[in-house]
Amino acid sequence: GNYLNYFYVQKDKLLLKKDKIEVSENLFIPEGFKVILKPSQKILLKNNAFIISESIFIANGGEKKGKETIMIGGTKDNYGGGILIKDTKNLNFFQNVTFKNLNGNIDFIPEGYLIFGAINFFNSKVNFDNFNVRNITSEDAINFVNSEIHLRNGLFDNIESDAIDVDNGSGKIEKIKILNVSNDGLDFSESNLNVSEVIFDNIGDKSISVGENSVVSIEG
């Protein structure tokens, strides 16, 4: 129940107690809520802290980049762990959000789950629009497992391994820039995706890896 240290409850919603919170412990959010993040709010993860949520996130920083951007991540001198959202029935929505300075799973594994990414979704529906992912050292920057996804207008930069890894997923990835990645840009297994208008630059291994019974349409 440590989520009550950082959020207050408004009916079925969880709202941050302050516009900027610092989290230095693994934060657990049970099912049954909507986690609401408002424009300009920040969740600063320190000491490899991880957020594990069974409730959906609605992080809406507005349509334009700038001061209203929502931030989830660590600092250059103190990286966070990341986030795992799992088994959510309704849509997770992230707009005008920056994820940065995350290590992924270093010293925490939730029971029954293997975490490969800094940003992880398991058995969920996810919509990302107008987002940034920077300075990630985990095996995957984002790992989608058994999830339905739609990603558009995103930037990945300075990723130590894979940028996007989709396992047993479906959906669309469009209008994405993937820059300075040490391993694969897009990595698919057991998935069915439409990919369009993606720009790759300085990719260490494959720009797009389509394997393990995946069907992927790629254009532009």
C-alpha positions as CSV (number, residue, x, y, z in Angstrom):
1,G,0.0,0.0,0.0
2,N,2.9,2.4,-0.3
3,Y,1.2,4.1,-3.3
4,L,-0.7,6.2,-0.7
5,N,2.6,7.9,0.1
6,Y,2.6,9.5,-3.3
7,F,-1.0,9.6,-4.5
8,Y,-4.3,10.6,-3.1
9,V,-7.5,8.8,-4.0
10,Q,-10.4,10.5,-5.7
11,K,-13.1,7.9,-6.3
12,D,-11.4,5.5,-8.8
13,K,-8.6,7.9,-9.6
14,L,-5.1,8.2,-8.2
15,L,-3.6,11.7,-8.4
16,L,-0.1,12.9,-7.4
17,K,0.1,14.6,-4.1
18,K,2.6,17.1,-5.6
19,D,3.4,18.0,-9.2
20,K,6.9,16.6,-8.7
21,I,7.5,13.5,-6.6
22,E,10.6,11.6,-5.8
23,V,10.5,7.8,-5.5
24,S,13.4,5.9,-4.0
25,E,11.6,2.7,-3.3
26,N,9.7,0.2,-5.5
27,L,6.2,1.6,-5.8
28,F,3.3,-0.8,-6.0
29,I,-0.1,0.2,-7.4
30,P,-3.0,-2.3,-7.1
31,E,-5.8,-2.8,-9.6
32,G,-9.0,-0.9,-9.8
33,F,-7.7,2.6,-10.3
34,K,-6.9,5.1,-13.0
35,V,-3.5,6.7,-12.4
36,I,-3.8,10.3,-13.7
37,L,-0.8,12.3,-14.6
38,K,-1.4,16.0,-15.5
39,P,0.6,18.4,-17.7
40,S,4.1,19.3,-16.4
41,Q,4.0,16.7,-13.6
42,K,7.1,14.7,-12.9
43,I,7.8,11.3,-11.3
44,L,11.5,11.3,-10.4
45,L,12.7,7.7,-9.9
46,K,15.9,7.4,-7.8
47,N,18.2,4.5,-6.9
48,N,16.8,2.2,-9.6
49,A,13.3,2.4,-8.1
50,F,10.6,0.6,-10.1
51,I,6.8,1.3,-10.5
52,I,4.7,-1.8,-10.7
53,S,1.1,-1.1,-11.5
54,E,-2.0,-3.2,-12.0
55,S,-4.0,-0.1,-12.8
56,I,-4.0,1.9,-16.1
57,F,-2.1,5.1,-16.6
58,I,-3.6,8.1,-18.2
59,A,-0.7,10.6,-18.7
60,N,-1.9,13.5,-20.9
61,G,0.6,16.3,-21.2
62,G,-1.4,18.0,-24.0
63,E,-0.8,18.0,-27.7
64,K,2.2,20.3,-27.9
65,K,5.7,19.7,-26.7
66,G,7.2,22.1,-24.2
67,K,6.5,23.1,-20.6
68,E,3.6,20.8,-20.2
69,T,5.6,17.7,-20.9
70,I,5.2,14.9,-18.3
71,M,8.4,13.3,-17.2
72,I,9.0,9.8,-15.7
73,G,12.6,8.9,-15.1
74,G,15.8,9.5,-13.2
75,T,18.6,12.0,-13.4
76,K,22.0,11.8,-15.2
77,D,23.7,11.1,-11.9
78,N,21.0,8.8,-10.4
79,Y,19.1,6.6,-12.8
80,G,15.7,5.1,-12.0
81,G,14.7,1.5,-12.7
82,G,11.5,1.9,-14.7
83,I,7.9,0.9,-14.9
84,L,5.8,-2.2,-15.4
85,I,2.1,-2.0,-16.2
86,K,0.4,-5.4,-16.2
87,D,-3.0,-7.1,-16.7
88,T,-4.9,-3.9,-17.3
89,K,-8.3,-4.1,-19.1
90,N,-8.7,-0.5,-20.3
91,L,-6.5,1.6,-22.5
92,N,-3.2,3.1,-21.1
93,F,-2.7,6.5,-22.7
94,F,0.6,8.5,-22.8
95,Q,0.7,11.8,-24.7
96,N,3.5,14.4,-24.5
97,V,5.5,12.2,-22.1
98,T,9.3,11.9,-21.7
99,F,10.9,8.8,-20.3
100,K,14.6,9.2,-19.5
101,N,17.6,8.0,-17.5
102,L,16.4,4.5,-16.7
103,N,18.3,1.3,-16.0
104,G,15.6,-1.3,-16.2
105,N,15.6,-4.2,-13.9
106,I,18.8,-4.3,-11.9
107,D,18.0,-5.6,-8.5
108,F,14.2,-6.2,-8.5
109,I,12.1,-8.9,-10.2
110,P,8.3,-9.0,-9.4
111,E,7.2,-12.5,-8.6
112,G,6.2,-14.4,-11.8
113,Y,7.6,-11.8,-14.3
114,L,10.8,-11.3,-16.2
115,I,11.4,-7.6,-16.9
116,F,13.6,-6.9,-19.9
117,G,12.7,-3.3,-20.5
118,A,12.8,0.0,-18.7
119,I,9.2,0.6,-19.8
120,N,7.2,-2.6,-19.7
121,F,3.6,-3.6,-20.6
122,F,2.2,-7.1,-20.1
123,N,-1.3,-8.1,-21.2
124,S,-2.4,-4.5,-21.8
125,K,-3.7,-2.0,-24.4
126,V,-1.3,1.0,-24.9
127,N,-1.4,4.2,-26.9
128,F,1.6,6.5,-27.1
129,D,1.6,9.8,-29.0
130,N,4.2,12.5,-29.1
131,F,6.7,10.9,-26.7
132,N,10.4,10.7,-26.0
133,V,12.6,7.9,-24.7
134,R,16.2,8.8,-23.9
135,N,19.2,7.4,-22.1
136,I,18.1,3.9,-21.4
137,T,20.5,1.1,-20.4
138,S,18.2,-1.9,-20.0
139,E,17.9,-4.8,-22.5
140,D,14.9,-3.1,-24.1
141,A,13.9,0.5,-23.9
142,I,10.2,-0.5,-24.2
143,N,9.1,-4.2,-24.0
144,F,5.5,-5.0,-24.9
145,V,4.3,-8.6,-24.1
146,N,0.9,-9.9,-25.1
147,S,-0.3,-6.4,-25.7
148,E,-2.2,-4.3,-28.2
149,I,-0.2,-1.1,-29.1
150,H,-0.3,2.1,-31.1
151,L,2.8,4.2,-31.1
152,R,3.1,7.4,-33.1
153,N,5.2,10.6,-33.1
154,G,8.0,9.2,-30.9
155,L,11.7,9.7,-30.5
156,F,14.2,7.1,-29.2
157,D,17.8,8.4,-28.5
158,N,20.8,6.9,-26.8
159,I,19.5,3.4,-26.2
160,E,22.1,0.8,-25.0
161,S,20.3,-2.3,-26.4
162,D,17.0,-2.6,-28.3
163,A,14.6,0.4,-28.7
164,I,11.3,-1.4,-29.1
165,D,10.7,-5.1,-28.4
166,V,7.3,-6.6,-29.1
167,D,6.5,-10.2,-28.0
168,N,3.1,-11.7,-29.0
169,G,1.8,-8.2,-29.7
170,S,-0.3,-6.5,-32.4
171,G,-1.0,-2.9,-33.5
172,K,0.7,0.0,-35.3
173,I,4.0,1.9,-35.0
174,E,4.2,5.0,-37.1
175,K,6.2,8.3,-37.4
176,I,9.0,7.2,-35.1
177,K,12.6,8.3,-35.0
178,I,15.1,5.8,-33.6
179,L,18.6,7.2,-33.1
180,N,21.8,6.0,-31.6
181,V,20.8,2.4,-30.6
182,S,23.4,-0.2,-29.8
183,N,21.4,-3.2,-30.8
184,D,18.1,-3.5,-32.7
185,G,15.7,-0.6,-33.5
186,L,12.6,-2.7,-33.7
187,D,12.5,-6.4,-32.6
188,F,9.4,-8.5,-33.2
189,S,8.6,-12.1,-32.1
190,E,5.2,-13.8,-32.4
191,S,3.6,-10.5,-33.4
192,N,1.5,-8.9,-36.1
193,L,2.3,-5.2,-36.7
194,N,1.9,-2.4,-39.2
195,V,5.0,-0.2,-39.3
196,S,5.3,3.0,-41.3
197,E,7.4,6.2,-41.6
198,V,10.2,5.2,-39.3
199,I,13.6,6.8,-39.5
200,F,16.7,4.9,-38.2
201,D,20.1,6.4,-37.7
202,N,23.2,4.9,-36.1
203,I,21.8,1.4,-35.3
204,G,24.3,-1.1,-33.9
205,D,22.6,-4.3,-35.1
206,K,19.4,-4.5,-37.2
207,S,17.1,-1.6,-37.8
208,I,14.1,-4.0,-37.9
209,S,14.2,-7.7,-36.8
210,V,11.2,-9.7,-37.7
211,G,11.4,-13.2,-36.3
212,E,9.6,-16.1,-34.6
213,N,6.4,-16.3,-36.7
214,S,5.8,-12.6,-36.9
215,V,3.9,-10.9,-39.7
216,V,4.9,-7.3,-40.1
217,S,3.9,-4.8,-42.9
218,I,6.6,-2.1,-43.4
219,E,6.3,1.0,-45.6
220,G,7.9,4.4,-45.7
